[in-house]
């Protein structure tokens, strides 16, 4: 599918010129900063030089004081505390962080991860019954619970208190827990609303240390876990998340926890990790435990304090990941066949597919793959515990959660955010839901959102790219949502020599402009262009700039996203 090239607004030229002069940088780089809301020297300094001292006061979060007071009481009274978390990366890292942190202050502590297949997402009745049976009087729930009003009420009736640490959108009513930590609460004054679930757990640990004058190293040691959750949960990499990701990557690349170290070594990934490496190598492996077996296996790995055990556990996790890849590839092929065989599905602006035999653990991945193929809001459903359960994925710019609200009467439950959600419905509602979802989306989605786009930051000439340009660009990392690696467009470039294909479908070529140096380029999945590129004939490219390391040699490389031929 051809992509739309969308050029970002240039921003205020006076701000750009002033910032370029003050920072002594290329005006194109200054323009990118202005586009990202950085317009002063001080803002630029904070952006380029993140500091843990700039983290917000955790007691600005509503109910934080209540949460710490309740934990203090539990510690003094030697109550049993259960750390409860979701089965995805954010949930398992949250549990590993909170369990490890509070284990420093009590041995009356356990953790609980619900079974994806038997219990489903969030707080479960089985989990609360487990807590009651084993004498727990306090549950600290992480990355879930904001909509578990009935479950919290049930726990209260059994004499079990809840502290909820969540980052999802609340419903109309807040659960009647001792404390509900969620910056997205309308009554929460916390200045940053986009923490991951593990980030909320980190703030809880930070608040505990502040109150008790405990050295900050006691909670900062978990920055690598927080960073993994930031990367995996696709939260905006700005404000606090940028600080947490920046220092989390530093820790991961120098002294990671035993479990992550073993997983990194077994995955065969690069020496110096980026957030993108986490998304494509670490996160899928951690997720695989919950998808194919039980997510407590991932928590066990993250809690390992001995190298040999960590390696054994990471090998186990890798086996699950191999199994996961085979299963999701087969399921994706079956889902694509269903769509291709249906004239109705092919013509729709949404995709809703169902097969009762599909593995519940991979339907989220399959939904993402279908969205990449057909580029429209997508839901993949399977059978689970007498209902249909599904994962939903959206396209950039369209609010999936709002669309599901329009179908709420046909659903038993749903939750999530703009771009991803989970849902449960009765089997008899699937046809009505499919039609309603299509109707809601078709009535509200702009046509251009159904075509993939490439967002271009700015237009530059190849002669602007030099060592200093790349060094400053590299300091804009870590890259992720709201701070993506800048995409440039350059017009009237020429191919030097002949382009060629590497692998099965990747394009390699060398380009230049008049009076510029030559640049090596790689275009993943762009091999179909190689016959259209004629040496000496001009064309335009949009691309990111990266550092390619080959046999210990570093060289700038352009990663081409798309090509257009000049008329």
MARMI-264306 format. One record per residue (C-alpha): residue number from 0; residue in one letter; x, y negated, z negated. Coordinates in steps of 0.5 Angstrom, whole numbers, padded with zeros to 4 digits. Each point is the difference from the previous one (the first is absolute). Example, Ala and Ser with C-alpha at 12.3 -4.5 7.8 and 13.67 -1.06 7.14 Angstrom:
<nodes>
<node 0, 'A', <0025, 0009, -0016>>
<node 1, 'S', <0002, -0007, 0002>>
</nodes>
This chain:
<nodes>
<node 0, 'X', <0000, 0000, 0000>>
<node 1, 'X', <0003, -0007, 0002>>
<node 2, 'X', <0001, -0005, -0006>>
<node 3, 'X', <-0002, -0007, 0000>>
<node 4, 'X', <0006, -0005, -0001>>
<node 5, 'X', <-0003, -0005, -0006>>
<node 6, 'X', <0005, -0005, -0001>>
<node 7, 'X', <0000, -0003, -0007>>
<node 8, 'X', <-0002, -0007, -0002>>
<node 9, 'X', <0007, -0004, 0000>>
<node 10, 'X', <-0002, -0004, -0006>>
<node 11, 'X', <0002, -0007, -0002>>
<node 12, 'X', <0006, -0002, 0004>>
<node 13, 'X', <0002, -0006, -0005>>
<node 14, 'X', <0000, 0006, -0005>>
<node 15, 'X', <0004, 0004, 0005>>
<node 16, 'X', <0005, -0005, 0002>>
<node 17, 'X', <0001, -0002, -0008>>
<node 18, 'X', <0001, 0007, -0002>>
<node 19, 'X', <0005, 0002, 0005>>
<node 20, 'X', <0004, -0006, -0001>>
<node 21, 'X', <0000, 0001, -0008>>
<node 22, 'X', <0002, 0007, 0001>>
<node 23, 'X', <0004, -0001, 0006>>
<node 24, 'X', <-0003, 0006, 0004>>
<node 25, 'X', <-0003, 0001, 0007>>
<node 26, 'X', <-0006, -0004, 0001>>
<node 27, 'X', <-0004, 0007, 0002>>
<node 28, 'X', <0002, 0003, -0007>>
<node 29, 'X', <-0002, -0006, -0003>>
<node 30, 'X', <-0007, 0000, 0004>>
<node 31, 'X', <-0001, 0008, -0003>>
<node 32, 'X', <0001, -0003, -0007>>
<node 33, 'X', <-0005, -0005, 0001>>
<node 34, 'X', <-0005, 0005, 0003>>
<node 35, 'X', <0001, 0004, -0006>>
<node 36, 'X', <-0002, -0006, -0005>>
<node 37, 'X', <0007, -0002, -0002>>
<node 38, 'X', <0001, -0007, 0002>>
<node 39, 'X', <0005, -0003, -0006>>
<node 40, 'X', <0007, 0002, -0002>>
<node 41, 'X', <-0002, 0002, -0006>>
<node 42, 'X', <-0005, 0005, 0003>>
<node 43, 'X', <0005, 0002, 0005>>
<node 44, 'X', <0005, 0002, -0006>>
<node 45, 'X', <-0005, 0004, -0004>>
<node 46, 'X', <-0002, 0004, 0006>>
<node 47, 'X', <0008, 0001, 0002>>
<node 48, 'X', <0002, 0001, -0007>>
<node 49, 'X', <-0006, 0004, -0004>>
<node 50, 'X', <0001, 0000, -0007>>
<node 51, 'X', <-0003, 0004, -0005>>
<node 52, 'X', <-0001, -0006, -0005>>
<node 53, 'X', <-0005, -0002, 0005>>
<node 54, 'X', <-0005, 0006, -0002>>
<node 55, 'X', <-0006, -0003, -0003>>
<node 56, 'X', <-0002, 0000, -0007>>
<node 57, 'X', <-0004, 0007, -0001>>
<node 58, 'X', <-0004, -0003, -0005>>
<node 59, 'X', <-0003, -0004, 0005>>
<node 60, 'X', <-0004, 0006, 0002>>
<node 61, 'X', <-0007, 0000, -0003>>
<node 62, 'X', <0000, 0006, -0005>>
<node 63, 'X', <0007, 0001, -0001>>
<node 64, 'X', <0000, -0002, -0007>>
<node 65, 'X', <-0005, 0005, -0001>>
<node 66, 'X', <0003, 0005, 0003>>
<node 67, 'X', <0007, -0001, -0004>>
<node 68, 'X', <-0004, 0000, -0006>>
<node 69, 'X', <-0003, 0006, 0001>>
<node 70, 'X', <0006, 0004, 0002>>
<node 71, 'X', <0003, -0003, -0006>>
<node 72, 'X', <-0005, 0003, -0004>>
<node 73, 'X', <0001, 0007, 0003>>
<node 74, 'X', <0007, 0000, -0001>>
<node 75, 'X', <-0001, -0002, -0008>>
<node 76, 'X', <-0005, 0005, -0001>>
<node 77, 'X', <0003, 0005, 0004>>
<node 78, 'X', <-0005, 0001, 0005>>
<node 79, 'X', <0000, 0005, 0006>>
<node 80, 'X', <0001, -0004, 0006>>
<node 81, 'X', <-0002, 0002, 0007>>
<node 82, 'X', <0003, -0003, 0006>>
<node 83, 'X', <-0005, 0001, 0006>>
<node 84, 'X', <0001, -0002, 0007>>
<node 85, 'X', <-0002, 0001, 0008>>
<node 86, 'X', <0003, 0005, 0004>>
<node 87, 'X', <0004, -0004, 0005>>
<node 88, 'X', <0006, -0004, 0000>>
<node 89, 'X', <-0002, -0006, -0004>>
<node 90, 'X', <-0004, 0005, -0005>>
<node 91, 'X', <0006, 0005, -0001>>
<node 92, 'X', <0006, -0006, 0000>>
<node 93, 'X', <-0005, -0003, -0005>>
<node 94, 'X', <-0001, 0006, -0005>>
<node 95, 'X', <0008, 0001, 0001>>
<node 96, 'X', <0001, -0007, -0002>>
<node 97, 'X', <-0005, -0001, -0006>>
<node 98, 'X', <0002, 0007, -0003>>
<node 99, 'X', <0007, -0001, 0000>>
<node 100, 'X', <0000, -0007, -0003>>
<node 101, 'X', <-0005, 0002, -0006>>
<node 102, 'X', <0004, 0007, -0001>>
<node 103, 'X', <0005, -0005, -0003>>
<node 104, 'X', <-0005, -0001, -0005>>
<node 105, 'X', <-0004, 0006, -0002>>
<node 106, 'X', <0000, 0007, 0002>>
<node 107, 'X', <-0007, 0001, -0001>>
<node 108, 'X', <-0001, -0001, 0008>>
<node 109, 'X', <-0002, 0003, 0006>>
<node 110, 'X', <-0002, -0001, 0007>>
<node 111, 'X', <-0006, 0002, 0004>>
<node 112, 'X', <-0001, 0000, 0008>>
<node 113, 'X', <-0007, 0002, 0003>>
<node 114, 'X', <0000, 0006, 0005>>
<node 115, 'X', <-0001, -0004, 0006>>
<node 116, 'X', <-0004, 0006, 0003>>
<node 117, 'X', <-0004, 0002, -0007>>
<node 118, 'X', <-0001, -0007, -0003>>
<node 119, 'X', <0001, -0005, 0005>>
<node 120, 'X', <0002, -0007, 0000>>
<node 121, 'X', <0000, -0004, -0007>>
<node 122, 'X', <-0002, 0001, -0007>>
<node 123, 'X', <-0003, 0007, 0000>>
<node 124, 'X', <-0005, 0004, -0005>>
<node 125, 'X', <0005, 0005, 0000>>
<node 126, 'X', <0006, -0004, -0002>>
<node 127, 'X', <-0004, -0003, -0006>>
<node 128, 'X', <-0002, 0007, -0002>>
<node 129, 'X', <0007, 0002, 0000>>
<node 130, 'X', <0002, -0006, -0005>>
<node 131, 'X', <-0006, 0001, -0005>>
<node 132, 'X', <0002, 0008, 0000>>
<node 133, 'X', <0007, -0002, -0001>>
<node 134, 'X', <-0001, -0005, -0005>>
<node 135, 'X', <0002, -0007, 0004>>
<node 136, 'X', <-0003, -0006, -0003>>
<node 137, 'X', <0003, -0005, 0005>>
<node 138, 'X', <0000, 0001, 0008>>
<node 139, 'X', <0004, -0005, 0004>>
<node 140, 'X', <-0002, 0000, 0007>>
<node 141, 'X', <0004, -0002, 0005>>
<node 142, 'X', <-0002, -0002, 0008>>
<node 143, 'X', <-0007, 0002, -0002>>
<node 144, 'X', <-0006, -0001, -0004>>
<node 145, 'X', <-0002, -0007, 0002>>
<node 146, 'X', <-0007, 0003, 0002>>
<node 147, 'X', <0000, 0006, -0005>>
<node 148, 'X', <-0006, -0003, -0004>>
<node 149, 'X', <-0003, 0006, -0001>>
<node 150, 'X', <0006, 0004, -0002>>
<node 151, 'X', <0003, -0005, -0005>>
<node 152, 'X', <-0007, 0000, -0003>>
<node 153, 'X', <0000, 0007, -0001>>
<node 154, 'X', <0007, 0000, -0003>>
<node 155, 'X', <-0002, -0005, -0005>>
<node 156, 'X', <-0006, 0004, -0002>>
<node 157, 'X', <0005, 0006, -0002>>
<node 158, 'X', <0005, -0005, -0004>>
<node 159, 'X', <0005, -0001, 0006>>
<node 160, 'X', <0002, -0007, 0001>>
<node 161, 'X', <0002, -0003, 0007>>
<node 162, 'X', <0006, -0005, 0003>>
<node 163, 'X', <-0001, -0001, 0007>>
<node 164, 'X', <0005, -0002, 0004>>
<node 165, 'X', <-0002, -0001, 0008>>
<node 166, 'X', <0001, -0004, 0006>>
<node 167, 'X', <-0006, 0001, 0004>>
<node 168, 'X', <-0006, -0004, 0001>>
<node 169, 'X', <-0005, 0000, -0006>>
<node 170, 'X', <-0008, 0002, 0000>>
<node 171, 'X', <-0005, -0005, -0002>>
<node 172, 'X', <0001, 0003, -0008>>
<node 173, 'X', <0007, 0001, -0003>>
<node 174, 'X', <0000, 0007, -0004>>
<node 175, 'X', <0000, -0001, -0007>>
<node 176, 'X', <0007, 0002, -0002>>
<node 177, 'X', <0004, -0003, -0005>>
<node 178, 'X', <0004, -0004, 0005>>
<node 179, 'X', <-0001, 0000, 0008>>
<node 180, 'X', <0007, -0003, 0003>>
<node 181, 'X', <-0002, -0002, 0007>>
<node 182, 'X', <0002, -0006, 0003>>
<node 183, 'X', <-0006, 0000, 0005>>
<node 184, 'X', <-0005, -0001, -0005>>
<node 185, 'X', <-0003, -0006, 0001>>
<node 186, 'X', <0001, -0002, -0007>>
<node 187, 'X', <0008, 0001, 0000>>
<node 188, 'X', <0004, -0006, 0000>>
<node 189, 'X', <0006, 0004, 0002>>
<node 190, 'X', <0004, -0004, 0006>>
<node 191, 'X', <0001, 0006, 0004>>
<node 192, 'X', <-0005, 0004, 0002>>
<node 193, 'X', <0003, 0006, 0005>>
<node 194, 'X', <0004, 0004, -0005>>
<node 195, 'X', <0000, 0007, 0002>>
<node 196, 'X', <-0002, 0005, -0006>>
<node 197, 'X', <0007, 0002, -0002>>
<node 198, 'X', <0001, -0008, 0000>>
<node 199, 'X', <-0006, 0000, -0006>>
<node 200, 'X', <0004, 0005, -0004>>
<node 201, 'X', <0006, -0004, 0001>>
<node 202, 'X', <-0003, -0006, -0003>>
<node 203, 'X', <-0003, 0004, -0006>>
<node 204, 'X', <0007, 0003, -0001>>
<node 205, 'X', <0003, -0007, 0000>>
<node 206, 'X', <-0006, -0003, -0004>>
<node 207, 'X', <0002, 0005, -0006>>
<node 208, 'X', <0007, -0002, 0001>>
<node 209, 'X', <-0001, -0007, -0001>>
<node 210, 'X', <-0005, 0001, -0006>>
<node 211, 'X', <0005, 0004, -0004>>
<node 212, 'X', <0007, -0003, 0003>>
<node 213, 'X', <0002, 0006, 0003>>
<node 214, 'X', <0006, -0001, 0005>>
<node 215, 'X', <-0003, -0001, 0007>>
<node 216, 'X', <0005, 0006, 0003>>
<node 217, 'X', <-0006, 0004, -0004>>
<node 218, 'X', <-0005, -0001, 0006>>
<node 219, 'X', <0005, -0003, 0006>>
<node 220, 'X', <0003, 0007, 0000>>
<node 221, 'X', <-0007, 0002, 0004>>
<node 222, 'X', <0001, -0005, 0005>>
<node 223, 'X', <0001, 0006, 0006>>
<node 224, 'X', <-0006, 0003, -0002>>
<node 225, 'X', <-0004, -0007, 0001>>
<node 226, 'X', <0003, -0001, 0006>>
<node 227, 'X', <-0002, 0007, 0003>>
<node 228, 'X', <-0007, -0002, -0002>>
<node 229, 'X', <0001, -0007, 0004>>
<node 230, 'X', <0002, 0003, 0006>>
<node 231, 'X', <-0005, 0006, 0000>>
<node 232, 'X', <-0006, -0004, -0002>>
<node 233, 'X', <0001, -0005, 0006>>
<node 234, 'X', <-0001, -0006, -0005>>
<node 235, 'X', <0002, -0007, 0002>>
<node 236, 'X', <0008, -0001, -0001>>
<node 237, 'X', <0000, -0007, -0003>>
<node 238, 'X', <0000, -0003, -0007>>
<node 239, 'X', <0001, 0005, -0005>>
<node 240, 'X', <0000, 0006, 0005>>
<node 241, 'X', <0006, -0003, 0004>>
<node 242, 'X', <0004, 0000, -0007>>
<node 243, 'X', <-0002, 0007, -0002>>
<node 244, 'X', <0001, 0003, 0007>>
<node 245, 'X', <0007, -0004, 0000>>
<node 246, 'X', <0003, 0002, -0006>>
<node 247, 'X', <-0004, 0007, 0000>>
<node 248, 'X', <0004, 0001, 0007>>
<node 249, 'X', <0007, -0002, -0003>>
<node 250, 'X', <-0001, 0005, -0006>>
<node 251, 'X', <-0003, 0006, 0005>>
<node 252, 'X', <0007, -0002, 0004>>
<node 253, 'X', <0004, 0000, -0006>>
<node 254, 'X', <-0002, 0004, -0006>>
<node 255, 'X', <-0007, 0003, 0002>>
<node 256, 'X', <-0004, 0005, -0005>>
<node 257, 'X', <0002, 0007, 0001>>
<node 258, 'X', <-0006, 0002, 0003>>
<node 259, 'X', <0000, -0005, 0006>>
<node 260, 'X', <0008, 0001, 0000>>
<node 261, 'X', <-0001, 0008, 0002>>
<node 262, 'X', <-0006, -0002, 0005>>
<node 263, 'X', <0004, -0005, 0003>>
<node 264, 'X', <0006, 0005, 0001>>
<node 265, 'X', <-0005, 0006, 0002>>
<node 266, 'X', <-0003, -0005, 0006>>
<node 267, 'X', <0006, -0001, 0003>>
<node 268, 'X', <-0002, -0008, 0001>>
<node 269, 'X', <0005, -0006, 0001>>
<node 270, 'X', <0005, -0002, -0006>>
<node 271, 'X', <-0003, -0007, -0001>>
<node 272, 'X', <-0008, 0001, -0001>>
<node 273, 'X', <-0005, -0005, 0003>>
<node 274, 'X', <-0007, -0001, -0002>>
<node 275, 'X', <-0001, 0003, 0007>>
<node 276, 'X', <0004, 0006, -0002>>
<node 277, 'X', <-0004, 0001, -0006>>
<node 278, 'X', <-0007, 0000, 0004>>
<node 279, 'X', <0003, 0005, 0005>>
<node 280, 'X', <0004, 0005, -0004>>
<node 281, 'X', <-0001, -0001, -0008>>
<node 282, 'X', <-0008, -0001, 0000>>
<node 283, 'X', <-0002, 0005, 0004>>
<node 284, 'X', <0004, 0005, -0004>>
<node 285, 'X', <-0003, -0002, -0006>>
<node 286, 'X', <-0007, 0000, 0003>>
<node 287, 'X', <0001, 0007, 0002>>
<node 288, 'X', <0000, 0003, -0007>>
<node 289, 'X', <-0007, -0003, -0001>>
<node 290, 'X', <-0003, 0002, 0007>>
<node 291, 'X', <0003, 0007, 0001>>
<node 292, 'X', <0000, 0002, -0008>>
<node 293, 'X', <0000, -0004, -0006>>
<node 294, 'X', <0003, -0007, -0001>>
<node 295, 'X', <0002, 0002, -0007>>
<node 296, 'X', <0006, 0003, 0004>>
<node 297, 'X', <0002, -0007, 0003>>
<node 298, 'X', <0000, -0003, -0008>>
<node 299, 'X', <0004, 0006, -0002>>
<node 300, 'X', <0005, -0002, 0005>>
<node 301, 'X', <0000, -0007, -0002>>
<node 302, 'X', <0001, 0001, -0007>>
<node 303, 'X', <0006, 0005, 0001>>
<node 304, 'X', <0006, -0002, -0004>>
<node 305, 'X', <0004, 0005, 0002>>
<node 306, 'X', <0003, 0001, 0007>>
<node 307, 'X', <-0001, 0007, 0001>>
<node 308, 'X', <-0007, 0000, -0002>>
<node 309, 'X', <-0001, -0006, 0005>>
<node 310, 'X', <0003, 0003, 0006>>
<node 311, 'X', <-0004, 0007, -0002>>
<node 312, 'X', <-0007, -0005, 0000>>
<node 313, 'X', <0002, -0004, 0006>>
<node 314, 'X', <0001, 0006, 0004>>
<node 315, 'X', <-0007, 0003, -0002>>
<node 316, 'X', <-0003, -0007, 0002>>
<node 317, 'X', <0004, 0000, 0007>>
<node 318, 'X', <-0003, 0007, 0001>>
<node 319, 'X', <-0007, -0003, -0001>>
<node 320, 'X', <0001, -0006, 0004>>
<node 321, 'X', <0002, 0005, 0006>>
<node 322, 'X', <-0006, 0004, -0001>>
<node 323, 'X', <-0004, -0007, 0000>>
<node 324, 'X', <0003, -0002, 0007>>
<node 325, 'X', <-0002, 0007, 0003>>
<node 326, 'X', <-0007, -0001, -0003>>
<node 327, 'X', <-0001, -0007, 0002>>
<node 328, 'X', <0002, 0001, 0007>>
<node 329, 'X', <-0005, 0005, 0001>>
<node 330, 'X', <-0005, -0004, -0003>>
<node 331, 'X', <0001, -0006, 0004>>
<node 332, 'X', <0000, 0004, 0006>>
<node 333, 'X', <-0007, 0003, -0001>>
<node 334, 'X', <-0002, -0007, -0002>>
<node 335, 'X', <0002, -0003, 0007>>
<node 336, 'X', <-0003, 0006, 0003>>
<node 337, 'X', <-0007, -0001, -0003>>
<node 338, 'X', <0000, -0007, 0002>>
<node 339, 'X', <0003, 0001, 0007>>
<node 340, 'X', <-0006, 0005, 0001>>
<node 341, 'X', <-0005, -0005, -0002>>
<node 342, 'X', <-0003, -0005, 0004>>
<node 343, 'X', <-0003, -0004, -0005>>
<node 344, 'X', <0006, 0000, -0005>>
<node 345, 'X', <0004, -0002, 0006>>
<node 346, 'X', <-0004, -0006, 0001>>
<node 347, 'X', <-0001, -0003, -0007>>
<node 348, 'X', <0004, -0005, -0004>>
<node 349, 'X', <0001, 0005, -0006>>
<node 350, 'X', <0002, 0007, -0001>>
<node 351, 'X', <-0003, 0004, -0005>>
<node 352, 'X', <0002, 0008, 0001>>
<node 353, 'X', <-0002, 0006, -0005>>
<node 354, 'X', <0002, 0007, 0000>>
<node 355, 'X', <-0001, 0004, -0007>>
<node 356, 'X', <0006, 0004, 0001>>
<node 357, 'X', <0005, -0006, 0000>>
<node 358, 'X', <0005, -0001, -0006>>
<node 359, 'X', <-0002, -0005, -0004>>
<node 360, 'X', <0007, -0002, -0002>>
<node 361, 'X', <0002, -0002, 0008>>
<node 362, 'X', <-0007, -0004, 0002>>
<node 363, 'X', <0003, -0007, -0002>>
<node 364, 'X', <0006, 0002, 0004>>
<node 365, 'X', <-0004, 0002, 0006>>
<node 366, 'X', <-0004, -0006, -0001>>
<node 367, 'X', <0006, -0004, 0001>>
<node 368, 'X', <0002, 0003, 0006>>
<node 369, 'X', <-0007, 0000, 0004>>
<node 370, 'X', <0000, -0008, -0002>>
<node 371, 'X', <0007, 0000, 0004>>
<node 372, 'X', <-0003, 0004, 0006>>
<node 373, 'X', <-0007, -0004, 0001>>
<node 374, 'X', <0001, -0006, -0004>>
<node 375, 'X', <-0006, -0001, -0004>>
<node 376, 'X', <-0003, 0001, -0007>>
<node 377, 'X', <0001, 0008, -0001>>
<node 378, 'X', <-0003, 0005, -0005>>
<node 379, 'X', <0002, 0007, -0001>>
<node 380, 'X', <-0005, 0004, -0004>>
<node 381, 'X', <0001, 0007, -0003>>
<node 382, 'X', <-0004, 0005, -0005>>
<node 383, 'X', <0001, -0001, -0007>>
<node 384, 'X', <-0003, 0003, -0007>>
<node 385, 'X', <-0007, 0000, 0004>>
<node 386, 'X', <0001, -0007, 0003>>
<node 387, 'X', <0003, -0003, 0006>>
<node 388, 'X', <0006, -0004, -0002>>
<node 389, 'X', <0004, -0005, 0005>>
<node 390, 'X', <0006, -0004, 0001>>
<node 391, 'X', <-0001, -0007, 0004>>
<node 392, 'X', <0005, -0004, 0003>>
<node 393, 'X', <-0001, -0007, 0004>>
<node 394, 'X', <0004, -0004, 0005>>
<node 395, 'X', <0003, -0007, -0002>>
<node 396, 'X', <-0005, -0005, -0001>>
<node 397, 'X', <-0006, 0004, -0002>>
<node 398, 'X', <-0003, 0001, -0007>>
<node 399, 'X', <-0001, 0007, 0000>>
<node 400, 'X', <-0003, -0001, -0007>>
<node 401, 'X', <-0005, -0005, 0002>>
<node 402, 'X', <-0002, 0005, 0005>>
<node 403, 'X', <-0001, 0006, -0005>>
<node 404, 'X', <-0004, -0005, -0004>>
<node 405, 'X', <-0005, 0000, 0005>>
<node 406, 'X', <-0001, 0007, 0000>>
<node 407, 'X', <0000, 0001, -0008>>
<node 408, 'X', <-0007, 0003, 0000>>
<node 409, 'X', <0003, 0006, 0004>>
<node 410, 'X', <0006, 0001, -0004>>
<node 411, 'X', <0000, 0003, -0007>>
<node 412, 'X', <0007, -0004, -0002>>
<node 413, 'X', <0005, -0004, 0004>>
<node 414, 'X', <0006, -0004, -0002>>
<node 415, 'X', <0006, -0003, 0003>>
<node 416, 'X', <0002, -0007, 0004>>
<node 417, 'X', <0000, -0003, 0006>>
<node 418, 'X', <0004, 0005, 0004>>
<node 419, 'X', <-0001, 0007, -0003>>
<node 420, 'X', <-0005, 0003, -0004>>
<node 421, 'X', <-0003, 0006, -0003>>
<node 422, 'X', <-0007, 0003, 0000>>
<node 423, 'X', <-0005, 0005, -0002>>
<node 424, 'X', <-0007, 0002, 0003>>
<node 425, 'X', <-0005, 0005, 0000>>
<node 426, 'X', <0001, 0005, 0006>>
<node 427, 'X', <-0007, -0002, 0003>>
<node 428, 'X', <0002, -0007, 0000>>
<node 429, 'X', <0005, 0000, 0005>>
<node 430, 'X', <-0004, -0001, 0007>>
<node 431, 'X', <-0003, -0006, -0003>>
<node 432, 'X', <0006, -0003, -0003>>
<node 433, 'X', <0004, 0001, 0006>>
<node 434, 'X', <-0005, -0004, 0004>>
<node 435, 'X', <-0001, -0005, -0006>>
<node 436, 'X', <0008, -0001, 0000>>
<node 437, 'X', <0000, -0001, 0008>>
<node 438, 'X', <-0005, -0005, -0001>>
<node 439, 'X', <0003, -0004, -0005>>
<node 440, 'X', <0007, 0000, 0003>>
<node 441, 'X', <-0003, -0002, 0007>>
<node 442, 'X', <-0004, -0006, -0003>>
<node 443, 'X', <0006, -0003, -0003>>
<node 444, 'X', <0007, 0002, 0003>>
<node 445, 'X', <0003, -0005, 0005>>
<node 446, 'X', <0001, 0004, 0007>>
<node 447, 'X', <0008, -0002, -0001>>
<node 448, 'X', <0001, 0004, -0006>>
<node 449, 'X', <-0002, 0006, 0004>>
<node 450, 'X', <0007, -0001, 0004>>
<node 451, 'X', <0006, 0001, -0004>>
<node 452, 'X', <0004, -0007, 0000>>
<node 453, 'X', <0008, -0002, -0001>>
<node 454, 'X', <0000, -0006, -0005>>
<node 455, 'X', <0006, -0004, 0003>>
<node 456, 'X', <0004, -0005, -0005>>
<node 457, 'X', <0003, -0004, 0005>>
<node 458, 'X', <0004, -0001, 0007>>
<node 459, 'X', <0007, 0000, 0000>>
<node 460, 'X', <0006, 0001, 0005>>
<node 461, 'X', <0005, 0005, -0001>>
<node 462, 'X', <0005, -0005, -0001>>
<node 463, 'X', <-0002, -0001, -0007>>
<node 464, 'X', <0001, 0007, -0002>>
<node 465, 'X', <0007, 0000, -0004>>
<node 466, 'X', <0003, 0002, -0006>>
<node 467, 'X', <-0003, -0005, -0004>>
<node 468, 'X', <-0007, 0000, 0003>>
<node 469, 'X', <0000, 0008, -0002>>
<node 470, 'X', <0003, -0001, -0007>>
<node 471, 'X', <-0006, -0005, -0002>>
<node 472, 'X', <-0005, 0004, 0003>>
<node 473, 'X', <0002, 0006, -0004>>
<node 474, 'X', <0000, -0004, -0006>>
<node 475, 'X', <-0008, -0001, 0001>>
<node 476, 'X', <-0001, 0008, -0002>>
<node 477, 'X', <-0003, 0004, -0003>>
<node 478, 'X', <-0005, 0000, 0006>>
<node 479, 'X', <-0007, 0002, -0001>>
<node 480, 'X', <-0007, -0003, 0001>>
<node 481, 'X', <0000, -0008, 0000>>
<node 482, 'X', <0007, 0001, 0001>>
<node 483, 'X', <0001, 0004, 0006>>
<node 484, 'X', <0007, 0000, 0003>>
<node 485, 'X', <-0001, -0006, 0005>>
<node 486, 'X', <-0002, 0002, 0007>>
<node 487, 'X', <0004, -0005, 0006>>
<node 488, 'X', <-0002, -0001, 0007>>
<node 489, 'X', <0005, -0001, 0005>>
<node 490, 'X', <-0002, -0002, 0008>>
<node 491, 'X', <0004, 0001, 0006>>
<node 492, 'X', <0005, 0005, -0002>>
<node 493, 'X', <0003, 0005, 0004>>
<node 494, 'X', <0002, 0007, 0000>>
<node 495, 'X', <0008, 0002, 0001>>
<node 496, 'X', <0001, 0006, 0003>>
<node 497, 'X', <-0006, 0005, 0000>>
<node 498, 'X', <-0005, 0002, -0005>>
<node 499, 'X', <0000, 0007, -0003>>
<node 500, 'X', <-0004, 0005, -0004>>
<node 501, 'X', <0002, 0003, -0006>>
<node 502, 'X', <-0004, 0005, -0004>>
<node 503, 'X', <-0006, 0002, 0004>>
<node 504, 'X', <-0003, -0007, 0000>>
<node 505, 'X', <0005, -0006, -0003>>
<node 506, 'X', <0003, -0005, 0005>>
<node 507, 'X', <0007, -0002, -0001>>
<node 508, 'X', <0002, -0006, 0004>>
<node 509, 'X', <0005, -0006, 0000>>
<node 510, 'X', <-0002, -0007, 0001>>
<node 511, 'X', <0002, -0007, 0000>>
<node 512, 'X', <-0002, -0007, 0002>>
<node 513, 'X', <0004, -0005, 0004>>
<node 514, 'X', <0006, -0003, -0004>>
<node 515, 'X', <-0001, 0005, -0006>>
<node 516, 'X', <0003, 0006, -0002>>
<node 517, 'X', <-0003, 0007, 0001>>
<node 518, 'X', <-0004, 0004, -0005>>
<node 519, 'X', <-0002, 0007, 0000>>
<node 520, 'X', <-0007, 0002, -0001>>
<node 521, 'X', <-0004, 0006, -0002>>
<node 522, 'X', <-0008, 0000, 0001>>
<node 523, 'X', <-0003, 0006, -0003>>
<node 524, 'X', <-0005, 0003, 0004>>
<node 525, 'X', <0001, -0005, 0006>>
<node 526, 'X', <0003, 0005, 0004>>
<node 527, 'X', <-0005, -0001, 0005>>
<node 528, 'X', <0003, -0007, 0002>>
<node 529, 'X', <0006, 0003, 0002>>
<node 530, 'X', <-0002, 0000, 0008>>
<node 531, 'X', <-0003, -0007, 0000>>
<node 532, 'X', <0007, -0003, -0003>>
<node 533, 'X', <0004, -0002, 0006>>
<node 534, 'X', <0007, -0003, -0001>>
<node 535, 'X', <0000, -0008, 0001>>
<node 536, 'X', <-0008, 0000, 0000>>
<node 537, 'X', <-0002, -0004, -0006>>
<node 538, 'X', <-0005, 0002, -0005>>
<node 539, 'X', <-0002, -0002, -0007>>
<node 540, 'X', <0001, 0004, -0007>>
<node 541, 'X', <-0003, 0000, -0007>>
<node 542, 'X', <0005, 0003, -0005>>
<node 543, 'X', <0003, 0000, -0007>>
<node 544, 'X', <0007, -0001, -0001>>
<node 545, 'X', <0004, 0006, -0004>>
<node 546, 'X', <0007, 0002, -0002>>
<node 547, 'X', <0001, 0007, 0003>>
<node 548, 'X', <0005, 0004, -0003>>
<node 549, 'X', <0004, 0006, 0004>>
<node 550, 'X', <0006, 0003, -0002>>
<node 551, 'X', <0001, -0005, -0005>>
<node 552, 'X', <0000, -0005, 0005>>
<node 553, 'X', <-0005, -0006, -0001>>
<node 554, 'X', <-0003, -0003, 0006>>
<node 555, 'X', <-0006, -0005, 0001>>
<node 556, 'X', <-0006, 0004, 0004>>
<node 557, 'X', <-0007, -0003, 0002>>
<node 558, 'X', <-0006, 0005, -0002>>
<node 559, 'X', <-0004, -0002, 0006>>
<node 560, 'X', <-0008, 0000, -0002>>
<node 561, 'X', <-0003, -0001, 0007>>
<node 562, 'X', <0002, -0003, 0007>>
<node 563, 'X', <-0003, -0004, 0005>>
<node 564, 'X', <0002, -0001, 0007>>
<node 565, 'X', <0001, -0008, 0003>>
<node 566, 'X', <-0005, -0001, 0006>>
</nodes>
